Amino acid sequence: MINVADDIPTRLKLYDDLAKTHPRAAAPRRQPLYFAEGDELRARLAAWITIGLRKGIPSLFKYILPLYTQPSKVRRILLSRFPEKRENMF
């Protein structure tokens, strides 16, 4: 039996399926941000932040604030949104 808590690709697929089933729900698109890594995180963050900025969601920062407890995710957020400043940031 697969332990879904430890199997990140399975968890991502589960949330993707939930997002397709419930297209207006934010949680299936937001929750993977907390456990995704690398390019998967970058793609999902870009989509989440872009949608939030276009819709003018005032609580957007509140949703990504928990990611700031993980230094690798903070770096990914900053580098993905401000590519022209990469060499001067850190």
C-alpha angles and dihedrals in degrees: 000000000000117000101224092198091065099036106082098183090053091049091049091051091048092053092044090053090048090050090053092048093046106030095173095051115102099197097072089056096040102046096063089061089072096058107021118103139194121355092353090059092046093053094045093045092050091051094045095047094043093050091046093051094046092050093043095235105184094200095054094112091048089060095051095039093091088059089065090074088071112067094203090057093048089054090048091050093050097043095047094052100040108036096158092062098048098115094051101044104078 
